[in-house]
């Protein structure tokens, strides 16, 4: 996903681990993007966002 398309407090799918998990985008710092998962903040690089963050698909 293009990091410029991230929206504050929106939920996304992080696919960089053993299983995809739901994360919430918080804010951008210099060369990093802050996310929240299970009440813990963590940062991802621009490259990690491009390859490991996807929009959640709504089940209709």
C-alpha positions in Angstrom: 0.0 0.0 0.0 1.2 3.5 -0.7 2.0 5.1 2.7 0.5 8.4 1.5 -2.9 6.7 1.3 -3.0 5.8 5.0 -5.7 7.5 7.0 -5.5 8.4 10.7 -7.3 5.9 13.1 -8.3 3.6 10.2 -7.8 -0.2 10.6 -5.6 -2.1 8.2 -4.3 -5.6 7.8 -0.6 -6.3 8.6 0.6 -9.3 6.6 4.3 -9.3 7.6 4.0 -11.9 10.4 3.1 -15.6 10.6 -0.6 -14.6 10.5 -2.3 -11.4 9.2 -3.4 -9.2 12.1 -5.5 -6.1 12.3 -3.7 -2.9 13.1 -4.7 0.8 13.5 -2.7 3.6 11.8 -1.8 6.3 14.3 0.6 8.8 12.8 3.7 9.4 10.7 7.2 10.3 12.1 10.4 10.9 10.1 10.7 7.8 7.8 8.4 5.7 10.0 4.7 5.0 10.4 3.2 4.3 13.8 0.5 1.7 14.2 -1.3 0.2 17.2 -2.1 -3.4 17.9 -3.4 -4.9 21.2 -2.8 -1.6 23.0 0.9 -1.5 21.9 2.3 1.0 19.5 4.9 -0.1 16.9 6.5 1.5 13.9 7.0 0.3 10.4 9.3 1.6 7.7 8.1 3.0 4.3 9.1 -0.3 2.7 7.3 -2.4 5.3 4.1 -0.3 4.8 4.4 -0.7 1.0 4.7 -4.5 1.2 2.9 -5.6 4.4 -0.1 -3.2 4.9 -3.4 -3.9 3.1 -6.8 -2.4 3.4 -9.3 -4.5 5.2 -11.9 -6.0 3.0 -15.5 -5.6 4.2 -17.6 -8.8 4.2 -20.9 -7.9 2.5 
